[in-house]
């Protein structure tokens, strides 16, 4: 599929998608696609990617012990079910934060890194609308309007910068991508990928919100894609999973950019 055909196919997928969908694609060869990509939306768990990058940029060791609070916030991830686990090496906390989207691991890492370091990392990356304002599952802060926010363009460009090696040293960039390749929630962008491609990804979900972002690679060719969907509630019912076939088709379509 040539770039023009990729663009046409992406436009068709966006037009037919449920809810409201924002998409941004950035490829190594310069290909770009944008649909409503500057729209600011709740970041959900995609905000954990800049937390990962900020930790790796900090120089703190991979095996640094990370204390886990006795009071777990839960919401997602296994640590809420494992109260006997009182500390983890930072690397394991980072892997849980990304691969299983563990909120307690995220908050523990964030306690080491700090909101300011995440903000500085995002500034170096040139993001315009991505802001970390609160910890995971902080309902008081959320009720007060302190929402973590992002947009598709920011996230696609952030992943592209990681893959291109422009915001982290080579070793740390490789570590970040290795962690993202351990993602366990693969029913979206990775679902229809041809065999042999590598995919480093992160999902995010809230009621009526489903996000998926990824770097898809074949050899030295790569493409970064961010797909952020909102307005997926049907009255009181969350229809978020209805976007997954669209995401799978988007992943399959942009994969043509690295397999041609």
Secondary structure, 3 states (H helix, E strand, C coil): CCHHHHHHHHHHHHHHCCCEEEEEEEECCCCEEEECCCCCEECHHHHHHHHHHHHHHHCCCCCCEEECCCCCCCCCCCHHHCCCCCEEEHHHHHHHHHHCCCHHHHHHHHHHHCHHHHHHHHHHHCCCCCECCCCCCCHHHHHCCCCCEECHHHHHHHHHHHHHCCCCCHHHHHHHHHHHCCCCCCCCCCCCCCCCCEEEEEEEEECCEEEEEEEEEECCEEEEEEEEEECCEECCEECHHHHHHHHHHHHHHHHHHHHC
